[in-house]
Amino acid sequence: MPAVLARPAALLAILAALAPAAPLRAGQPLHESLVECSVLIDLLLGEQSFVPGENEMIDLYVAGSALMMAEATRRSSPAYVRDMATTKRSLWHDRWDAGDWDNPANREELVEWWTYCFKLADHLDLKL
């Protein structure tokens, strides 16, 4: 896992600041996008345990990820979400390596996805 994920709040703030104005992803079902976005958020936060209330932004991202998974489950099934999450987690690891995203200059696609995820949540009126 990339070293930058050891400081998730800093990375997430950078991604938010660099985000383009409009979502750039389409073509897959909404429930698949919701799973993919939730997995992306979880991977960027890392495998750490966060203390609720300690960091407002981290709380927002954790809640957003949970809401996206819940909505994906509502639109499909628990088995689909579980299987798709495993697939998407592997895909994101491969993308990170292939895109050399340890280098911040190479993170444009990551920024596009991050922006898309939160615009999708807003579009679906998920209360983050």
MOPAC internal coordinates of N, CA, C and O (Angstrom, degrees):
PM7 1SCF
backbone

  N    0.0000 0     0.00 0     0.00 0    0    0    0
  C    1.4553 1     0.00 0     0.00 0    1    0    0
  C    1.5270 1   108.40 1     0.00 0    2    1    0
  O    1.2310 1   119.54 1   -39.90 1    3    2    1
  N    1.3029 1   118.49 1   140.10 1    3    2    1
  C    1.4654 1   122.58 1  -177.12 1    5    3    2
  C    1.5223 1   112.59 1   -61.32 1    6    5    3
  O    1.2310 1   121.24 1   -35.75 1    7    6    5
  N    1.3203 1   115.23 1   144.25 1    7    6    5
  C    1.4628 1   121.41 1  -178.78 1    9    7    6
  C    1.5250 1   112.13 1   -62.88 1   10    9    7
  O    1.2310 1   120.18 1   149.48 1   11   10    9
  N    1.3310 1   117.27 1   -30.52 1   11   10    9
  C    1.4653 1   120.37 1  -177.62 1   13   11   10
  C    1.5228 1   111.76 1   -60.79 1   14   13   11
  O    1.2310 1   120.24 1   156.94 1   15   14   13
  N    1.3273 1   117.15 1   -23.06 1   15   14   13
  C    1.4561 1   119.70 1  -178.71 1   17   15   14
  C    1.5245 1   111.89 1   -73.03 1   18   17   15
  O    1.2310 1   120.03 1   171.02 1   19   18   17
  N    1.3160 1   117.55 1    -8.98 1   19   18   17
  C    1.4549 1   120.25 1   175.87 1   21   19   18
  C    1.5248 1   110.72 1   -69.38 1   22   21   19
  O    1.2310 1   119.74 1   160.31 1   23   22   21
  N    1.3314 1   118.10 1   -19.69 1   23   22   21
  C    1.4633 1   122.49 1   178.73 1   25   23   22
  C    1.5298 1   108.39 1  -122.41 1   26   25   23
  O    1.2310 1   120.02 1  -110.18 1   27   26   25
  N    1.3312 1   117.56 1    69.82 1   27   26   25
  C    1.4643 1   119.56 1  -173.14 1   29   27   26
  C    1.5181 1   114.68 1   -63.30 1   30   29   27
  O    1.2310 1   119.57 1   142.69 1   31   30   29
  N    1.2978 1   118.42 1   -37.31 1   31   30   29
  C    1.4700 1   119.43 1  -177.25 1   33   31   30
  C    1.5205 1   110.83 1   -62.34 1   34   33   31
  O    1.2310 1   120.32 1   139.43 1   35   34   33
  N    1.3291 1   116.99 1   -40.57 1   35   34   33
  C    1.4688 1   120.74 1   179.20 1   37   35   34
  C    1.5215 1   110.74 1   -65.43 1   38   37   35
  O    1.2310 1   120.26 1   134.77 1   39   38   37
  N    1.3305 1   117.12 1   -45.23 1   39   38   37
  C    1.4619 1   120.74 1   179.96 1   41   39   38
  C    1.5240 1   110.55 1   -63.36 1   42   41   39
  O    1.2310 1   120.13 1   136.76 1   43   42   41
  N    1.3112 1   117.35 1   -43.24 1   43   42   41
  C    1.4615 1   120.66 1  -177.91 1   45   43   42
  C    1.5230 1   110.95 1   -65.78 1   46   45   43
  O    1.2310 1   119.91 1   142.86 1   47   46   45
  N    1.3199 1   117.79 1   -37.14 1   47   46   45
  C    1.4650 1   120.92 1   177.14 1   49   47   46
  C    1.5195 1   110.72 1   -65.41 1   50   49   47
  O    1.2310 1   120.55 1   139.50 1   51   50   49
  N    1.3279 1   116.56 1   -40.50 1   51   50   49
  C    1.4662 1   120.88 1   177.98 1   53   51   50
  C    1.5187 1   110.19 1   -63.74 1   54   53   51
  O    1.2310 1   120.27 1   134.54 1   55   54   53
  N    1.3230 1   117.10 1   -45.46 1   55   54   53
  C    1.4681 1   120.78 1   179.72 1   57   55   54
  C    1.5148 1   111.18 1   -60.57 1   58   57   55
  O    1.2310 1   120.05 1   136.95 1   59   58   57
  N    1.3137 1   117.51 1   -43.05 1   59   58   57
  C    1.4647 1   120.75 1  -179.79 1   61   59   58
  C    1.5214 1   110.90 1   -63.74 1   62   61   59
  O    1.2310 1   120.25 1   140.67 1   63   62   61
  N    1.3133 1   117.12 1   -39.33 1   63   62   61
  C    1.4663 1   120.67 1  -178.79 1   65   63   62
  C    1.5231 1   112.15 1   -69.43 1   66   65   63
  O    1.2310 1   120.14 1   149.25 1   67   66   65
  N    1.3201 1   117.33 1   -30.75 1   67   66   65
  C    1.4579 1   121.44 1  -176.88 1   69   67   66
  C    1.5232 1   113.48 1   -90.44 1   70   69   67
  O    1.2310 1   119.97 1   175.58 1   71   70   69
  N    1.3001 1   117.66 1    -4.42 1   71   70   69
  C    1.4581 1   122.12 1  -170.82 1   73   71   70
  C    1.5232 1   113.08 1   -64.96 1   74   73   71
  O    1.2310 1   120.30 1   -44.91 1   75   74   73
  N    1.3402 1   117.03 1   135.09 1   75   74   73
  C    1.4494 1   120.24 1   174.39 1   77   75   74
  C    1.5262 1   111.32 1   -70.98 1   78   77   75
  O    1.2310 1   120.65 1   -12.43 1   79   78   77
  N    1.3078 1   116.36 1   167.57 1   79   78   77
  C    1.4627 1   121.12 1  -172.32 1   81   79   78
  C    1.5229 1   114.34 1   -76.82 1   82   81   79
  O    1.2310 1   119.03 1   156.06 1   83   82   81
  N    1.3077 1   119.45 1   -23.94 1   83   82   81
  C    1.4633 1   120.81 1  -174.39 1   85   83   82
  C    1.5205 1   110.99 1  -127.38 1   86   85   83
  O    1.2310 1   120.43 1   -31.77 1   87   86   85
  N    1.3396 1   116.78 1   148.23 1   87   86   85
  C    1.4612 1   119.06 1   177.06 1   89   87   86
  C    1.5185 1   111.04 1   -64.46 1   90   89   87
  O    1.2310 1   121.12 1   -36.27 1   91   90   89
  N    1.3172 1   115.46 1   143.73 1   91   90   89
  C    1.4597 1   120.23 1  -176.05 1   93   91   90
  C    1.5215 1   112.71 1  -116.64 1   94   93   91
  O    1.2310 1   119.56 1  -170.10 1   95   94   93
  N    1.3295 1   118.45 1     9.90 1   95   94   93
  C    1.4601 1   121.93 1  -177.48 1   97   95   94
  C    1.5254 1   109.91 1  -117.65 1   98   97   95
  O    1.2310 1   121.48 1   -37.66 1   99   98   97
  N    1.3029 1   114.78 1   142.34 1   99   98   97
  C    1.4617 1   120.57 1   174.55 1  101   99   98
  C    1.5154 1   107.57 1  -162.74 1  102  101   99
  O    1.2310 1   120.72 1    -9.07 1  103  102  101
  N    1.3145 1   116.22 1   170.93 1  103  102  101
  C    1.4451 1   119.85 1   172.96 1  105  103  102
  C    1.5153 1   115.09 1   110.38 1  106  105  103
  O    1.2310 1   119.20 1   154.99 1  107  106  105
  N    1.3096 1   119.13 1   -25.01 1  107  106  105
  C    1.4576 1   119.05 1   177.20 1  109  107  106
  C    1.5266 1   108.21 1  -103.87 1  110  109  107
  O    1.2310 1   120.24 1   -21.65 1  111  110  109
  N    1.3249 1   117.15 1   158.35 1  111  110  109
  C    1.4692 1   119.45 1   179.92 1  113  111  110
  C    1.5310 1   111.32 1   -58.73 1  114  113  111
  O    1.2310 1   120.82 1   -29.86 1  115  114  113
  N    1.3224 1   116.03 1   150.14 1  115  114  113
  C    1.4613 1   120.41 1  -179.04 1  117  115  114
  C    1.5224 1   112.38 1   -56.56 1  118  117  115
  O    1.2310 1   120.36 1   138.17 1  119  118  117
  N    1.3293 1   116.92 1   -41.83 1  119  118  117
  C    1.4651 1   118.33 1  -177.91 1  121  119  118
  C    1.5333 1   111.19 1   -65.24 1  122  121  119
  O    1.2310 1   119.84 1   148.52 1  123  122  121
  N    1.3147 1   117.90 1   -31.48 1  123  122  121
  C    1.4652 1   120.40 1   175.70 1  125  123  122
  C    1.5312 1   110.46 1   -70.11 1  126  125  123
  O    1.2310 1   120.74 1   138.04 1  127  126  125
  N    1.3177 1   116.19 1   -41.96 1  127  126  125
  C    1.4687 1   119.71 1   176.97 1  129  127  126
  C    1.5180 1   111.18 1   -61.53 1  130  129  127
  O    1.2310 1   120.08 1   140.35 1  131  130  129
  N    1.3229 1   117.44 1   -39.65 1  131  130  129
  C    1.4557 1   120.82 1   178.74 1  133  131  130
  C    1.5253 1   111.60 1   -62.01 1  134  133  131
  O    1.2310 1   120.79 1   137.65 1  135  134  133
  N    1.3250 1   116.09 1   -42.35 1  135  134  133
  C    1.4661 1   119.68 1   176.94 1  137  135  134
  C    1.5248 1   109.78 1   -63.70 1  138  137  135
  O    1.2310 1   120.71 1   133.75 1  139  138  137
  N    1.3261 1   116.26 1   -46.25 1  139  138  137
  C    1.4559 1   120.12 1  -178.99 1  141  139  138
  C    1.5281 1   111.49 1   -60.31 1  142  141  139
  O    1.2310 1   120.52 1   137.41 1  143  142  141
  N    1.3109 1   116.61 1   -42.59 1  143  142  141
  C    1.4677 1   120.40 1   179.15 1  145  143  142
  C    1.5252 1   111.31 1   -65.07 1  146  145  143
  O    1.2310 1   120.20 1   137.11 1  147  146  145
  N    1.3074 1   117.22 1   -42.89 1  147  146  145
  C    1.4550 1   120.51 1   178.73 1  149  147  146
  C    1.5275 1   110.84 1   -61.37 1  150  149  147
  O    1.2310 1   120.73 1   136.16 1  151  150  149
  N    1.3123 1   116.22 1   -43.84 1  151  150  149
  C    1.4680 1   120.51 1   178.72 1  153  151  150
  C    1.5262 1   110.15 1   -62.74 1  154  153  151
  O    1.2310 1   120.34 1   136.52 1  155  154  153
  N    1.3253 1   116.96 1   -43.48 1  155  154  153
  C    1.4646 1   120.41 1   179.15 1  157  155  154
  C    1.5320 1   110.70 1   -59.19 1  158  157  155
  O    1.2310 1   120.40 1   133.12 1  159  158  157
  N    1.3050 1   116.84 1   -46.88 1  159  158  157
  C    1.4656 1   120.64 1   179.50 1  161  159  158
  C    1.5294 1   109.97 1   -59.96 1  162  161  159
  O    1.2310 1   120.76 1   132.77 1  163  162  161
  N    1.3191 1   116.15 1   -47.23 1  163  162  161
  C    1.4613 1   120.03 1  -179.11 1  165  163  162
  C    1.5304 1   111.36 1   -61.13 1  166  165  163
  O    1.2310 1   120.21 1   138.71 1  167  166  165
  N    1.3178 1   117.20 1   -41.29 1  167  166  165
  C    1.4611 1   119.71 1   179.44 1  169  167  166
  C    1.5202 1   112.02 1   -67.20 1  170  169  167
  O    1.2310 1   120.43 1   141.16 1  171  170  169
  N    1.3267 1   116.78 1   -38.84 1  171  170  169
  C    1.4636 1   119.01 1   178.80 1  173  171  170
  C    1.5258 1   111.69 1   -69.12 1  174  173  171
  O    1.2310 1   120.52 1   148.28 1  175  174  173
  N    1.3204 1   116.61 1   -31.72 1  175  174  173
  C    1.4599 1   119.43 1   176.69 1  177  175  174
  C    1.5240 1   111.09 1   -73.73 1  178  177  175
  O    1.2310 1   120.50 1   152.16 1  179  178  177
  N    1.3134 1   116.65 1   -27.84 1  179  178  177
  C    1.4553 1   120.96 1  -179.62 1  181  179  178
  C    1.5135 1   111.82 1    90.53 1  182  181  179
  O    1.2310 1   121.43 1     2.37 1  183  182  181
  N    1.2925 1   114.87 1  -177.63 1  183  182  181
  C    1.4622 1   121.84 1  -175.91 1  185  183  182
  C    1.5352 1   111.56 1   -89.32 1  186  185  183
  O    1.2310 1   120.49 1  -165.20 1  187  186  185
  N    1.3043 1   116.68 1    14.80 1  187  186  185
  C    1.4522 1   121.47 1  -175.45 1  189  187  186
  C    1.5191 1   111.45 1   -77.60 1  190  189  187
  O    1.2310 1   121.07 1   -22.26 1  191  190  189
  N    1.3103 1   115.55 1   157.74 1  191  190  189
  C    1.4639 1   121.51 1   171.65 1  193  191  190
  C    1.5274 1   106.97 1   -98.21 1  194  193  191
  O    1.2310 1   121.02 1   -51.84 1  195  194  193
  N    1.2990 1   115.65 1   128.16 1  195  194  193
  C    1.4531 1   120.52 1  -179.18 1  197  195  194
  C    1.5171 1   109.49 1  -105.53 1  198  197  195
  O    1.2310 1   120.92 1   -35.25 1  199  198  197
  N    1.2970 1   115.85 1   144.75 1  199  198  197
  C    1.4608 1   121.46 1   176.97 1  201  199  198
  C    1.5291 1   107.09 1   -86.71 1  202  201  199
  O    1.2310 1   120.37 1   -64.73 1  203  202  201
  N    1.3418 1   116.90 1   115.27 1  203  202  201
  C    1.4649 1   119.01 1   179.36 1  205  203  202
  C    1.5272 1   110.98 1   -55.74 1  206  205  203
  O    1.2310 1   121.53 1   -42.88 1  207  206  205
  N    1.3412 1   114.68 1   137.12 1  207  206  205
  C    1.4463 1   120.55 1   178.63 1  209  207  206
  C    1.5214 1   114.00 1    89.31 1  210  209  207
  O    1.2310 1   120.27 1   170.33 1  211  210  209
  N    1.3103 1   117.10 1    -9.67 1  211  210  209
  C    1.4633 1   120.66 1  -178.13 1  213  211  210
  C    1.5295 1   112.08 1   -78.05 1  214  213  211
  O    1.2310 1   120.56 1   146.73 1  215  214  213
  N    1.3371 1   116.54 1   -33.27 1  215  214  213
  C    1.4586 1   121.27 1  -178.70 1  217  215  214
  C    1.5254 1   107.68 1  -142.82 1  218  217  215
  O    1.2310 1   120.62 1   -65.57 1  219  218  217
  N    1.3196 1   116.41 1   114.43 1  219  218  217
  C    1.4702 1   121.74 1  -175.57 1  221  219  218
  C    1.5309 1   112.66 1   -58.29 1  222  221  219
  O    1.2310 1   120.38 1   138.02 1  223  222  221
  N    1.3256 1   116.87 1   -41.98 1  223  222  221
  C    1.4741 1   120.01 1  -178.58 1  225  223  222
  C    1.5263 1   110.86 1   -66.90 1  226  225  223
  O    1.2310 1   120.24 1   136.65 1  227  226  225
  N    1.3267 1   117.14 1   -43.35 1  227  226  225
  C    1.4650 1   119.93 1   178.28 1  229  227  226
  C    1.5232 1   109.56 1   -62.00 1  230  229  227
  O    1.2310 1   120.32 1   137.80 1  231  230  229
  N    1.3329 1   117.00 1   -42.20 1  231  230  229
  C    1.4699 1   120.61 1   177.45 1  233  231  230
  C    1.5292 1   110.69 1   -58.24 1  234  233  231
  O    1.2310 1   120.41 1   138.23 1  235  234  233
  N    1.3189 1   116.82 1   -41.77 1  235  234  233
  C    1.4664 1   121.51 1   178.90 1  237  235  234
  C    1.5202 1   110.71 1   -61.59 1  238  237  235
  O    1.2310 1   120.20 1   134.14 1  239  238  237
  N    1.3244 1   117.22 1   -45.86 1  239  238  237
  C    1.4606 1   120.99 1  -178.14 1  241  239  238
  C    1.5302 1   111.77 1   -67.42 1  242  241  239
  O    1.2310 1   120.53 1   138.10 1  243  242  241
  N    1.3260 1   116.59 1   -41.90 1  243  242  241
  C    1.4667 1   120.46 1   178.45 1  245  243  242
  C    1.5297 1   109.88 1   -62.48 1  246  245  243
  O    1.2310 1   120.47 1   134.66 1  247  246  245
  N    1.3294 1   116.71 1   -45.34 1  247  246  245
  C    1.4694 1   120.59 1   178.60 1  249  247  246
  C    1.5185 1   110.77 1   -64.46 1  250  249  247
  O    1.2310 1   120.20 1   138.96 1  251  250  249
  N    1.3265 1   117.22 1   -41.04 1  251  250  249
  C    1.4569 1   120.85 1   178.77 1  253  251  250
  C    1.5136 1   112.02 1   -61.04 1  254  253  251
  O    1.2310 1   120.66 1   136.01 1  255  254  253
  N    1.3142 1   116.34 1   -43.99 1  255  254  253
  C    1.4611 1   120.39 1   178.41 1  257  255  254
  C    1.5298 1   111.25 1   -60.82 1  258  257  255
  O    1.2310 1   120.76 1   134.76 1  259  258  257
  N    1.3265 1   116.15 1   -45.24 1  259  258  257
  C    1.4680 1   120.30 1   179.73 1  261  259  258
  C    1.5257 1   111.61 1   -63.38 1  262  261  259
  O    1.2310 1   120.39 1   138.15 1  263  262  261
  N    1.3367 1   116.86 1   -41.85 1  263  262  261
  C    1.4626 1   120.26 1   178.59 1  265  263  262
  C    1.5286 1   111.75 1   -64.64 1  266  265  263
  O    1.2310 1   120.47 1   141.57 1  267  266  265
  N    1.3258 1   116.71 1   -38.43 1  267  266  265
  C    1.4637 1   120.31 1   178.86 1  269  267  266
  C    1.5232 1   110.70 1   -65.05 1  270  269  267
  O    1.2310 1   120.11 1   138.08 1  271  270  269
  N    1.3204 1   117.39 1   -41.92 1  271  270  269
  C    1.4733 1   120.48 1   178.00 1  273  271  270
  C    1.5300 1   110.59 1   -65.77 1  274  273  271
  O    1.2310 1   120.49 1   139.15 1  275  274  273
  N    1.3182 1   116.66 1   -40.85 1  275  274  273
  C    1.4671 1   119.79 1   179.12 1  277  275  274
  C    1.5275 1   110.95 1   -63.59 1  278  277  275
  O    1.2310 1   120.47 1   137.93 1  279  278  277
  N    1.3211 1   116.71 1   -42.07 1  279  278  277
  C    1.4663 1   120.14 1   179.42 1  281  279  278
  C    1.5244 1   110.86 1   -68.37 1  282  281  279
  O    1.2310 1   120.08 1   140.95 1  283  282  281
  N    1.3251 1   117.45 1   -39.05 1  283  282  281
  C    1.4682 1   120.61 1   176.76 1  285  283  282
  C    1.5226 1   110.44 1   -61.95 1  286  285  283
  O    1.2310 1   120.29 1   139.30 1  287  286  285
  N    1.3178 1   117.05 1   -40.70 1  287  286  285
  C    1.4643 1   121.52 1   178.16 1  289  287  286
  C    1.5215 1   110.60 1   -65.33 1  290  289  287
  O    1.2310 1   120.67 1   138.91 1  291  290  289
  N    1.3244 1   116.32 1   -41.09 1  291  290  289
  C    1.4738 1   120.54 1   178.37 1  293  291  290
  C    1.5255 1   110.63 1   -61.84 1  294  293  291
  O    1.2310 1   120.12 1   143.57 1  295  294  293
  N    1.3276 1   117.38 1   -36.43 1  295  294  293
  C    1.4625 1   122.14 1  -177.15 1  297  295  294
  C    1.5236 1   113.24 1   -85.84 1  298  297  295
  O    1.2310 1   119.80 1   168.40 1  299  298  297
  N    1.3230 1   117.98 1   -11.60 1  299  298  297
  C    1.4652 1   120.65 1  -178.57 1  301  299  298
  C    1.5243 1   109.18 1  -138.06 1  302  301  299
  O    1.2310 1   119.72 1    70.56 1  303  302  301
  N    1.3217 1   118.14 1  -109.44 1  303  302  301
  C    1.4635 1   121.90 1   178.33 1  305  303  302
  C    1.5221 1   109.81 1  -157.36 1  306  305  303
  O    1.2310 1   120.52 1   -22.02 1  307  306  305
  N    1.3347 1   116.61 1   157.98 1  307  306  305
  C    1.4692 1   118.66 1   178.13 1  309  307  306
  C    1.5346 1   113.02 1   -58.30 1  310  309  307
  O    1.2310 1   120.45 1   140.29 1  311  310  309
  N    1.3197 1   116.75 1   -39.71 1  311  310  309
  C    1.4725 1   119.88 1  -179.68 1  313  311  310
  C    1.5253 1   110.89 1   -64.80 1  314  313  311
  O    1.2310 1   120.41 1   137.42 1  315  314  313
  N    1.3307 1   116.83 1   -42.58 1  315  314  313
  C    1.4632 1   120.60 1   178.18 1  317  315  314
  C    1.5247 1   110.05 1   -60.18 1  318  317  315
  O    1.2310 1   120.37 1   131.99 1  319  318  317
  N    1.3280 1   116.89 1   -48.01 1  319  318  317
  C    1.4621 1   121.95 1  -177.38 1  321  319  318
  C    1.5268 1   109.97 1   -62.29 1  322  321  319
  O    1.2310 1   120.12 1   135.89 1  323  322  321
  N    1.3121 1   117.38 1   -44.11 1  323  322  321
  C    1.4693 1   121.39 1   179.90 1  325  323  322
  C    1.5331 1   110.77 1   -61.19 1  326  325  323
  O    1.2310 1   120.50 1   132.13 1  327  326  325
  N    1.3356 1   116.65 1   -47.87 1  327  326  325
  C    1.4620 1   120.71 1  -179.14 1  329  327  326
  C    1.5232 1   111.59 1   -67.17 1  330  329  327
  O    1.2310 1   120.60 1   137.71 1  331  330  329
  N    1.3203 1   116.45 1   -42.29 1  331  330  329
  C    1.4635 1   120.36 1  -179.01 1  333  331  330
  C    1.5283 1   110.39 1   -66.98 1  334  333  331
  O    1.2310 1   119.79 1   142.91 1  335  334  333
  N    1.3168 1   118.00 1   -37.09 1  335  334  333
  C    1.4648 1   121.00 1   178.93 1  337  335  334
  C    1.5329 1   110.20 1   -61.70 1  338  337  335
  O    1.2310 1   120.42 1   139.09 1  339  338  337
  N    1.3084 1   116.80 1   -40.91 1  339  338  337
  C    1.4671 1   120.44 1   177.98 1  341  339  338
  C    1.5283 1   110.35 1   -63.46 1  342  341  339
  O    1.2310 1   120.66 1   135.81 1  343  342  341
  N    1.3220 1   116.34 1   -44.19 1  343  342  341
  C    1.4652 1   121.22 1   179.05 1  345  343  342
  C    1.5239 1   111.07 1   -63.36 1  346  345  343
  O    1.2310 1   120.55 1   133.11 1  347  346  345
  N    1.3208 1   116.55 1   -46.89 1  347  346  345
  C    1.4678 1   120.87 1  -177.42 1  349  347  346
  C    1.5231 1   111.74 1   -67.25 1  350  349  347
  O    1.2310 1   120.16 1   144.42 1  351  350  349
  N    1.3212 1   117.29 1   -35.58 1  351  350  349
  C    1.4682 1   120.30 1   178.06 1  353  351  350
  C    1.5292 1   109.63 1   -60.71 1  354  353  351
  O    1.2310 1   120.58 1   134.49 1  355  354  353
  N    1.3006 1   116.50 1   -45.51 1  355  354  353
  C    1.4679 1   121.05 1   178.03 1  357  355  354
  C    1.5298 1   111.01 1   -63.48 1  358  357  355
  O    1.2310 1   120.75 1   137.76 1  359  358  357
  N    1.3259 1   116.16 1   -42.24 1  359  358  357
  C    1.4606 1   121.34 1   179.02 1  361  359  358
  C    1.5281 1   111.26 1   -60.22 1  362  361  359
  O    1.2310 1   120.46 1   136.30 1  363  362  361
  N    1.3401 1   116.73 1   -43.70 1  363  362  361
  C    1.4619 1   119.36 1  -179.89 1  365  363  362
  C    1.5239 1   112.20 1   -66.24 1  366  365  363
  O    1.2310 1   120.01 1   143.04 1  367  366  365
  N    1.3246 1   117.58 1   -36.96 1  367  366  365
  C    1.4696 1   119.93 1   175.34 1  369  367  366
  C    1.5310 1   110.03 1   -61.84 1  370  369  367
  O    1.2310 1   120.54 1   136.39 1  371  370  369
  N    1.3226 1   116.58 1   -43.61 1  371  370  369
  C    1.4707 1   120.80 1   178.99 1  373  371  370
  C    1.5236 1   111.19 1   -64.36 1  374  373  371
  O    1.2310 1   120.47 1   137.03 1  375  374  373
  N    1.3388 1   116.70 1   -42.97 1  375  374  373
  C    1.4706 1   120.27 1   178.75 1  377  375  374
  C    1.5247 1   111.52 1   -61.42 1  378  377  375
  O    1.2310 1   121.16 1   138.20 1  379  378  377
  N    1.3412 1   115.38 1   -41.80 1  379  378  377
  C    1.4611 1   119.44 1  -179.25 1  381  379  378
  C    1.5277 1   109.91 1   -58.72 1  382  381  379
  O    1.2310 1   121.14 1   131.92 1  383  382  381
  N    1.3274 1   115.42 1   -48.08 1  383  382  381
  C    1.4691 1   119.93 1  -178.60 1  385  383  382
  C    1.5186 1   111.68 1   -66.79 1  386  385  383
  O    1.2310 1   120.44 1   134.21 1  387  386  385
  N    1.3274 1   116.75 1   -45.79 1  387  386  385
  C    1.4723 1   120.83 1  -177.41 1  389  387  386
  C    1.5222 1   112.00 1   -66.05 1  390  389  387
  O    1.2310 1   120.37 1   146.34 1  391  390  389
  N    1.3199 1   116.91 1   -33.66 1  391  390  389
  C    1.4571 1   121.00 1  -177.65 1  393  391  390
  C    1.5164 1   113.83 1   -89.21 1  394  393  391
  O    1.2310 1   120.55 1   179.22 1  395  394  393
  N    1.3409 1   116.56 1    -0.78 1  395  394  393
  C    1.4648 1   121.40 1  -177.90 1  397  395  394
  C    1.5308 1   110.32 1    51.30 1  398  397  395
  O    1.2310 1   120.91 1  -130.42 1  399  398  397
  N    1.3324 1   115.87 1    49.58 1  399  398  397
  C    1.4570 1   121.28 1  -175.78 1  401  399  398
  C    1.5183 1   113.23 1   -76.40 1  402  401  399
  O    1.2310 1   119.63 1   177.55 1  403  402  401
  N    1.3332 1   118.31 1    -2.45 1  403  402  401
  C    1.4589 1   118.92 1   170.60 1  405  403  402
  C    1.5260 1   109.12 1   -64.30 1  406  405  403
  O    1.2310 1   121.02 1   154.78 1  407  406  405
  N    1.3188 1   115.65 1   -25.22 1  407  406  405
  C    1.4608 1   121.66 1   175.81 1  409  407  406
  C    1.5333 1   107.65 1   -89.44 1  410  409  407
  O    1.2310 1   119.87 1   -66.25 1  411  410  409
  N    1.3439 1   117.86 1   113.75 1  411  410  409
  C    1.4762 1   120.38 1  -177.03 1  413  411  410
  C    1.5278 1   114.33 1   -55.46 1  414  413  411
  O    1.2310 1   119.53 1   153.64 1  415  414  413
  N    1.3126 1   118.50 1   -26.36 1  415  414  413
  C    1.4617 1   121.14 1  -179.98 1  417  415  414
  C    1.5277 1   112.26 1   -67.66 1  418  417  415
  O    1.2310 1   120.17 1   164.43 1  419  418  417
  N    1.3209 1   117.29 1   -15.57 1  419  418  417
  C    1.4687 1   121.58 1  -176.48 1  421  419  418
  C    1.5205 1   113.75 1  -102.91 1  422  421  419
  O    1.2310 1   119.59 1  -162.34 1  423  422  421
  N    1.3080 1   118.38 1    17.66 1  423  422  421
  C    1.4719 1   120.81 1  -171.68 1  425  423  422
  C    1.5233 1   114.89 1   -99.92 1  426  425  423
  O    1.2310 1   119.49 1  -159.74 1  427  426  425
  N    1.3043 1   118.59 1    20.26 1  427  426  425
  C    1.4681 1   119.88 1  -177.58 1  429  427  426
  C    1.5281 1   112.07 1   -58.94 1  430  429  427
  O    1.2310 1   120.01 1   134.69 1  431  430  429
  N    1.3279 1   117.58 1   -45.31 1  431  430  429
  C    1.4655 1   120.06 1  -179.95 1  433  431  430
  C    1.5295 1   110.54 1   -63.18 1  434  433  431
  O    1.2310 1   120.51 1   141.48 1  435  434  433
  N    1.3152 1   116.63 1   -38.52 1  435  434  433
  C    1.4535 1   120.70 1   178.31 1  437  435  434
  C    1.5312 1   110.59 1   -63.23 1  438  437  435
  O    1.2310 1   120.43 1   137.41 1  439  438  437
  N    1.2995 1   116.79 1   -42.59 1  439  438  437
  C    1.4717 1   121.50 1   178.08 1  441  439  438
  C    1.5297 1   110.12 1   -63.27 1  442  441  439
  O    1.2310 1   120.41 1   138.63 1  443  442  441
  N    1.3310 1   116.83 1   -41.37 1  443  442  441
  C    1.4688 1   120.62 1   178.47 1  445  443  442
  C    1.5265 1   110.70 1   -60.94 1  446  445  443
  O    1.2310 1   120.49 1   135.83 1  447  446  445
  N    1.3261 1   116.66 1   -44.17 1  447  446  445
  C    1.4617 1   120.00 1   179.53 1  449  447  446
  C    1.5202 1   110.88 1   -64.63 1  450  449  447
  O    1.2310 1   120.51 1   135.48 1  451  450  449
  N    1.3277 1   116.63 1   -44.52 1  451  450  449
  C    1.4617 1   121.19 1  -179.69 1  453  451  450
  C    1.5314 1   110.16 1   -56.19 1  454  453  451
  O    1.2310 1   121.11 1   133.74 1  455  454  453
  N    1.3166 1   115.48 1   -46.26 1  455  454  453
  C    1.4625 1   121.06 1  -179.98 1  457  455  454
  C    1.5229 1   110.45 1   -63.88 1  458  457  455
  O    1.2310 1   120.85 1   133.40 1  459  458  457
  N    1.3173 1   115.97 1   -46.60 1  459  458  457
  C    1.4621 1   120.82 1   179.10 1  461  459  458
  C    1.5302 1   110.41 1   -56.29 1  462  461  459
  O    1.2310 1   120.09 1   135.78 1  463  462  461
  N    1.3122 1   117.42 1   -44.22 1  463  462  461
  C    1.4572 1   121.38 1  -176.19 1  465  463  462
  C    1.5268 1   111.89 1   -59.43 1  466  465  463
  O    1.2310 1   120.53 1   134.97 1  467  466  465
  N    1.3157 1   116.59 1   -45.03 1  467  466  465
  C    1.4542 1   118.21 1  -177.57 1  469  467  466
  C    1.5240 1   112.10 1   -79.26 1  470  469  467
  O    1.2310 1   119.78 1   153.94 1  471  470  469
  N    1.3023 1   118.03 1   -26.06 1  471  470  469
  C    1.4661 1   119.83 1   172.73 1  473  471  470
  C    1.5322 1   109.63 1   -71.12 1  474  473  471
  O    1.2310 1   120.45 1   143.73 1  475  474  473
  N    1.3185 1   116.75 1   -36.27 1  475  474  473
  C    1.4642 1   120.22 1   176.33 1  477  475  474
  C    1.5225 1   109.92 1   -63.87 1  478  477  475
  O    1.2310 1   120.05 1   134.60 1  479  478  477
  N    1.3092 1   117.51 1   -45.40 1  479  478  477
  C    1.4730 1   120.62 1   178.02 1  481  479  478
  C    1.5162 1   110.90 1   -59.69 1  482  481  479
  O    1.2310 1   120.74 1   138.88 1  483  482  481
  N    1.3177 1   116.19 1   -41.12 1  483  482  481
  C    1.4660 1   120.54 1   177.89 1  485  483  482
  C    1.5214 1   110.79 1   -65.14 1  486  485  483
  O    1.2310 1   120.47 1   135.88 1  487  486  485
  N    1.3422 1   116.71 1   -44.12 1  487  486  485
  C    1.4678 1   121.84 1   179.47 1  489  487  486
  C    1.5324 1   111.06 1   -60.37 1  490  489  487
  O    1.2310 1   120.46 1   140.78 1  491  490  489
  N    1.3238 1   116.72 1   -39.22 1  491  490  489
  C    1.4656 1   120.72 1  -179.13 1  493  491  490
  C    1.5265 1   111.43 1   -84.81 1  494  493  491
  O    1.2310 1   120.56 1  -177.48 1  495  494  493
  N    1.3243 1   116.54 1     2.52 1  495  494  493
  C    1.4599 1   123.28 1   178.00 1  497  495  494
  C    1.5192 1   112.24 1    59.39 1  498  497  495
  O    1.2310 1   121.04 1  -142.16 1  499  498  497
  N    1.3451 1   115.61 1    37.84 1  499  498  497
  C    1.4610 1   119.74 1   173.40 1  501  499  498
  C    1.5190 1   106.88 1   -74.49 1  502  501  499
  O    1.2310 1   120.20 1   -51.51 1  503  502  501
  N    1.2770 1   117.22 1   128.49 1  503  502  501
  C    1.4621 1   122.44 1  -175.12 1  505  503  502
  C    1.5287 1   110.20 1   -82.66 1  506  505  503
  O    1.2310 1   121.09 1   -87.49 1  507  506  505
  N    1.3143 1   115.52 1    92.51 1  507  506  505
  C    1.4660 1   120.24 1  -179.53 1  509  507  506
  C    1.5079 1   111.27 1   -84.08 1  510  509  507
  O    1.2310 1   120.10 1   180.00 1  511  510  509

